Amino acid sequence: MISRRRLLTALALSPLLWQMPRAQAGAVNPHKVVALDWLPVELLLALGVTPYGVADLPNYRLWVNQPSLPASVINVGLRTEPNLELLTQMQPSFLVWSSGYGPSPDKFTRIAPGDGVTFSNGVNPLATVRESLITLAQRLGREAQAQRHLSDFDRFIEQRRANFSRPHRPLLLVSLLDARHMLVFGRNCLFQPVLDAYGLVNAWQGKTHFWGSDVVGIDRLGDFKDVDVLCFDHGNEPEMQKLMATPLWQALPFVRQQRFQRVPAVWFYGATLSVMHFVRLLEQALGERS
């Protein structure tokens, strides 16, 4: 017969026993996973999981653009302030957020089990997000999908190396914030390993913050003479038109030399799918330059 001590121990552990199946990868319903930031969205899609809900869908479509999301995905509020009441009603099986961004995870774990994913170690975001993909795949029981995606990604990058074999000017990557400021991307940005692999020089050698970018005044761009400039749009046409009408902009060397190109949005703080989108845009943009 079971002893009184063992019975009390079993009763004391029972809450843990109830929680354990929820934490196991096999218990996660892939159709009810919610992404509370845009990096998790991309990692989920790379694993073949369409998010049940995503934070700030309107801005996702402006700033991220690709990969696109179906209309069935539910908008769960802001990335910095998700709608906790809505999330509770949705009864997600798993929540994924970006570590170090947004509200405290304590608010989420009352609703459903979940985990944070990491964008960067401050040096090489691409290496970090590859690791994050594998970690998330382990939580969701999708290790095979992760390995297949990373193999496809490596093959994609290698197959396009020959398209960048000829010499190119240094490349300045920017995105307009307002009529006076640009976001610039440096050596520790998501796209740097691709530039290195293809023998392309990143023109921005100045300081950047942990995320691989920095905010600079438009006047700082006057320091760049013989460069090609790619500017990522994000639904900011009025601001862009206002800037391009200014004498300062018209006087910039790369503007006078017609070496400034606007390209569709790419998420600078994404993962492998964003890098692949970047490479496609890069092929098209540099293919039009001598």
Disulfide bonds with the S-S distance in Angstrom:
none
